[in-house]
């Protein structure tokens, strides 16, 4: 019999070409894609709860061609380091994220071909391949853009 502590509640977020896996507590809210306040191709911001926040397209960071402006939703993520000016940011997503519960047996590591500083690892969950992002590095990237 499994113990309750062996499970993690997560969100499986559809990106344009892959899935993103985040702990449920990291996601503050999922919203329809609002009207974008685009400053440049790499600096897109949206307003949420009376503050501007950056949208970061993980697949673009990985060097893939994507179209952030065609995403149907945004996942607003709580920043890990609450002491900085960056408290939240968003990932564009192409479809509705799924709430899932995973344990170590449901996750199968796969070969991560990207070898990116923005990816912690790549996993197979059922028939889907998802990446777990390196949020510290993504947040550092966003702080350097500001």
N, C-alpha and C positions, 0 to 999 in steps of 0.2 A: 504494500500500500504506500503510495507517494505522500510526502508531506506537502502541505500547502505552500511552504516557503520555497519550493523548488520551481515554481512557476513565475514567469514575468509577464505582466500585461503590457502589450505592445500595440503600436499602430503600424500597419503595413501600408505604406504610402506609394501610390503609383506615380512614378516619374514618367517622362516621355519614352525612355528606352529601357528602364529597369525599375526596381522597387527599392524603397528606402525603409529601413526598420529602425524605429525609435521606441524607447520606453514610453508608455502612455503618459507618464508624468512630465515628460519633456515637451509635450504638445499642449499649448495653451488653448488653441481654438482652430477650427477649420472653417474657412469662409469661402463664399463664391469669389472668384477673381475680381477685385475692385478695379475701378479705372486707375490706370497706372500713371504715376508721376515720374516719367523716365528722364533721367539726367544724362545718361550715356548708355551704351550697350552693356557695360559692366556695372552700372550703378542705377538700378531701378528701385524706387521707393514707393511704399504705399502708406496711407494713413490708417491707423487703427487706434481706437480709444484716445483720440486727440494727440497722437504722437506719430511722427514719421519713422518708418523702419525699413531697412533694406530687404529686398528679395534677393536671395542667392540661389542661382541655378547650379546645383551640384554637378549636373552632367556637363555644363559649360566649363566648370572648373576642371573637369576631367578631360577637356579638350574635344568633347563631342558637339556636333551641330545640333542645337535645339532651338526652340522658339518659345521662350518663356511667356511671351505675350499671348500665346494661344492656350495656355493652361486654363482649365475650368475652375480650379480652386487654389487656395493658398493654405498651407499649414503653418500656423504661427508657432514658433518654438521659443521656449524660455531659454535665455542664455545661461550657460553654466556658471559664469563668474558674475554674480549679481553686484559686485563692487564697481564694475566698470560702467561707462555710459551706455554701452550696448546691453539692453536688458531683454530685448526680444528681436527676432528676425523671422523671415518667412522663406519657405521652400515652395515653389510652384508645383502643383500636382495635377495630373491628368486623370481625373476620376475621383471617386469617393474612397478615402482611406478606410481600411478594415481594422476593426478592433480584434486582436487575436491574443491568445494566451499560449506562450511557448515554454518549453522546458529544454534541457540539454539534449534530450533524445529526439526532439522535433527539428533541431538545427543540425544541418550537415554542412561542414565547411567545404567550400569549393575553391578552386584555384582562382586567385585574384589577379587578373591579367593587367590591371591598371597600375599597380604599384604606386599609388598616389598618396601624397601626404594628407589628403582629405578623406581617405577611406581607411577605416580601422580593419575591416575584413569583409569578405563576401560569403554569404551563406545560401544554402538551398532550404527553402521552407515549403514542403509539399512539392508542387511542380513549379514553383516560382523561385527565381534567384533574386536575392535582396542584398543590399549593402548596408553595413553599419558605418555611419560617418564618423570621422574624427572631429567632433564638434569643437574642441579646443583650437584646432588648426583653422577651421572655417571661421570661427569667431575672431581669431587673430587676423585673418585675411580681411574680414569686414572692417575691423578697427583700423587697419592700414589704409583702407579706401577712404575713410571718413576725413 
